Structure formats: C-alpha cells, structure tokens
Amino acid sequence: MKLAEYVGYDATGLAELVARGDVSPAELLDLALAAVEQVNPALNAVVHTFPEEARRFIDQDLGAGPFRGVPFLLKDLTQNYAGQPTGAGTPLRNGHQPAEDTELVRRYKKAGFVTFGKTAVPELAMDWTTRSRLHGETNNPWNTAHTAGTSSGGTAAAVAAGIVPAAHGNDGGGSIRVPASCCGVFGLKPSRGRNPAAPAGETWDGMLVEHVLTRSVRDSAAILDATAGPTAGQFYNSPSGGNFVSELRRDPGRLRIGVLTDAPYGAPTDGDCLAAVEDATRLLNSLGHDCAPASLRLPENGWPGFEAYILTEYAADMRVEAAQLGRALTEADFPATLNEMIAAGNALSAVDQRMATAAVHGVAQAVNRMFEGFDVILSPTLARPPLRHDEFPHDVDMREHYRFYLSWMPYTHIYNISGSPAISVPLHWNAAGLPVGVQFAAAPAREDLLIRLGSQLETARPWWNRRPAIFAA
C-alpha cells in the first residue's frame, strides 16, 4: 500500500483491509510514521513517537479487536501508555513515565489500535490555542498561520492531515469540538461517564470526558462501542449504552431542532459562524427536519460559578502534581497567567467551591430544559472562525484570559456542565478556505440520536473530498 492509498481510508476501512489480509499492521504503522515525517514539520501536531514499542505490541500483544492493526495517537494529557511519557505540555512532567496503562488505553489496545505517539496540547490544557513552552505552537493544516484549536489541537491537526484517520482527544469545555471545528473533522463529546476516566475516578465532576476525533462518523460510533461502559471505581458511570454502529443505519426521523445563535453570556458571533448555522439549517430543512429558534437563559452566577469551580480544580491538581514531584511548586514552574489562576483557586474556600458547584448545577438545569421542547440544539461550535496565531493574547491577567475564552468559544462548555453529548460537524468552509464547524447537542445519554443525525448529514454533504493544504499523500 502507498501513502496516497492509506489516506483514503478511515479506521474502519483500514481494519477491514487488515482482516482480509490485504495489508499488515506493520505496513500500516510504517505508513503512519511516513505521514508524520512528511507533514509534522509544518504542523507540530505529534510531539512524541515510540515506533519500537508499537512494533513490539504488534509482534507480541496484538489481539483480534475490531480495529486490529490500525495506527493510533493519544493526546498527551490524561491517558497514560505504560513506559511512555505523559507530558501535558509542561516542563514539570519531563521524565514522567507512568508504569501502567490507564483504563481507556487498555480498551484501545483491546480494540486492536496500535498506538505509536502522542499529540500536542497547551500547557496543562489551559490556553485557548494549542501552544506550550515545551513544544511551541501547533498549526492548522488548512492554513498554518491559524490555530488548530484547543486543547486537542495536535490530535485534530494529525487527523485532518491524514497521519491517522482517528486519534484520542478529551473535552472539558470544548476540547474535542473546538479543534474539530478548526480543522474540519468530526468530533463527538460523549455524555458524562460514558467512557472511563479511571484511575482518576472522575475529572471535574465528570465534565471532562474522553473520546476521539475522526474523519468519519462511523469511526466515532464504532470506537465508542469499543470503549464505552461502566468502570469499577469510577464515580460517574453512564449506562452501558447500545450498539452505536447500528445507529448509523437508522433514520433519525423528523427531528425538532432548536437553532441557538445568541452566545451564552452575550459574546458577539462572527458572520462566518452564523453563515455556517444558516447553511446547516437549510440542509436540515431539506432533509425534513423542523428547525426553529431556540433561546437559553442562564443564571447570572453561572459563569462565575464555572470559573471558580475550574480554579479550585486546578489548584487541587497542582497539589497532586507537587506531591508526585516531591517538592513545592514555584512561580518559575508556570506561565504568569497559570500562576494567577492557581493562586486564585487556593484562595477560595470549601464553601466557595460548594457555592460554585450549586451555580454550575443551575446551568445544567437551564441547558437540559432546552431538550424538553427540542430533540437537538444546533449552534455554531465557535463564535469566531479559526483565529490567526497572532490574535491570541500572551501573558494576560486571569480576567482577560477568561474574557477571551468567552469571546472565542462560548457555545461548548455548557454541554460539559449539563453532561449532554455534543458533536461538531464540518459542513461549512468560509471564503478564506477555513473550516467553520456547527455543533449539535442532545439530552444526556442520547449519543444514539447524534450519531444518526451525523451520519445523515455526512451522507447528504460528504466532507471527505475536502483536503487541507498540508496533507499526507
């Protein structure tokens, strides 16, 4: 197989070739490594590779899972692959090599994925573009002067550029959907507890969830089948779920779709993002769905509560980090903005944190009430199209840091709070040739509905024929 052929398959297609004996797992690994060599210098998407471990896994441990032999990448943040570094974009983690796989990685291995590297993240995932002191900036394959999104930007760029057809990401406020929108790929954020967070038990009260970014809807569904399900010791567990692949063949029916274009907390939405929603609405109407305006009224203390909640979580995380390092953390360990955030989190009391949790619950209730009148909510994924690197602020204070967040990605975090599944779908490109995704969300545990709708949209308006300027071939 040649690289030009390899990039024409999704993960499901590559697995079918392996199962028929048309290509070997070792050949696919070599092709993925060749793709890294070809496109990664322009993208800075992959920050670590371990081909010898991948070859050892193929020779000694590869089973007969549904994705047997398909090359795969992990986001370099929460998921540990035994013996390989988990860097989180920070110099603090230099030399950190966990001894055991996390539960999700065990499930990827059981599914047959051959993991061979890690993808770039912002430092501790707390920047609104994928850049870090450790690895620098990750570029968008459609235009390298622009962001690949945050915080799974390395994963999104790698998938969009053809290095792999699917790769791991996670999402605590939009970090699967935002880079999917920026890079023109499909991104599903599952419901709270759907995929394992073990050994952590939970992360951010289940608001941070794990899954993948893919070029096809069927890959996202099939990988969810391979990884979803309860985990012993996990605080939040969704139901075992159904056969998500089977939902690909089911007609979604005539859906009531609410169209939300007023950004939470009042940020203006760029005309390109509104045009993407208008375009999607026309397509949905042509498919027989009923689209109508939706509105969302959030409690006034909702955003301050979410902000305080995240600050306390980060402060707690850094205490764990210090214990693992065996030393106190200092200001030299972090950029100025992160230092201010950690200090602010440490200044909050347990009562402050409980009040913040109550405010966050109020947001969840308001969001989920929308699904009493609609099956699905459509919105822009982002309030602005993919920004240029030089549009992101450097070394600003914490207030400006969060103000910029709300001006850039206000539509996504509400579904992390509510526990709802949500997808970013690449249906629209602007006049500059940059992808501008649209987001669909459903009530908690209704991934089945989003997979049906996503598959219908992919059939009606395929995005596989669009390839970015930086693409392996």
Disulfide bonds with the S-S distance in Angstrom:
none
